[in-house]
């Protein structure tokens, strides 16, 4: 099984974020669909990851950061970005995937990335 998102709800960084989020907003961040929380992005975590990634990109490389997409390294909470341009006239596509597996108790866990 594979997915573009994999939040590790046992990670101290993820738990710290969720605690701070609840302090600020009085609720848990939302999941996109009413289904398995591990298969769909957590909107709060996704927003945090996107702002951290692109904020770091702009801070480090300025407005020409798109030429340095493969050099942007940031520890994110739920996803990772591996942007690749499909051709010279296109935008970028995120090709990062998490390979996940089910445990005997039906919990999901990551077994790596591409």
N, C-alpha and C positions, 0 to 999 in steps of 0.2 A: 504494500500500500504506500502511496506517496501523497504529499500535500505541500502547499506553499507556506503553510503556517504551522508552527509547533511551539506553543508556550509550555515551558516546563513549570508546572504549578508547584513543584518542590524546590525550585531555584530561589535562593535568598533574594536575588534582585527582583524577580517577578513578585514574590510575596511582599517585599518592601514597596514596590510600585502599587500593588493592589491596596495595601494598607493606607498609603498616602492618598490614593484616588478616593477611597471611601471617606477619609477625613475631609477632603476638599469638597466632594460632591454629595456625600451622605448616602451613597449607593455603590453597588458593584458596577464596574464597566460592563457594557452590554455585549452580547454575542449576536452576530448577524442573523442567525436562524434559530428557531426553537428546536434544536437537535443536539447531537453530541458536541459538547463544548470543545473537544479536541480537534474537530474537523473543520471548524469555521473560525475566522479571525475574531479575536476579541477587539472591539472597536477602540477601546481606550489604549490597549497595548499597540495596536496598529498605528494609531495617531502618534503616540510617543515615539515609536520606531521610525516612522517616516520623517517626523520633525528632527529627530536626533541625527538621522542619516543625512538628510539634505542640508540641515543647519551646519553640520560638520563639513560637508562638501563645500558649501559657500564660504564658510570661515577659512578653510584650508586652501581653497583654490580660486576663490572669487567667482565672478560671473562666468568664467570659462571652465567651470568644474566638469562639464560634460566630456571634455577631452581627457579627463583623469578618472573616469568612473571606476576603472579597475584598481586604482590606488586608494580608494576610500575604504578605510577599515574602521568599523565601529562595532562594539559589542551591543547587540540589540536583544530585546526581550522575547519577541514572538516570531520574528521572521528574520531573514537575511536577504540581502540584495546582491544579485549577480547580474548586473545589467549588461546586455549585449545589443549592439546595433545590428539590425537585420540587413540593412544596406545603407549606402551613403545618403539617401534621401529620406530615411525614416527616423522615427524616434527610437527609444530603447525598450527592450523587453526584459523583464526579470525572469531569468531562467533557473533560479535557485529552487530546489526541491528538497524536502525532508523525507527520508525513507523511514516509515514508521511500522511498528509491528504491535500485535496484541499480546498481552501476557495471558497466563492461564486464568486470571481474574478479569479479563476483558479490559484492562487498562491499556492505554496506548503509550508507547515509548519510542523515542527516536533511535534509529540504528545507523544514522549518518546522513550526510548530504551529498549532493552531486558536485 
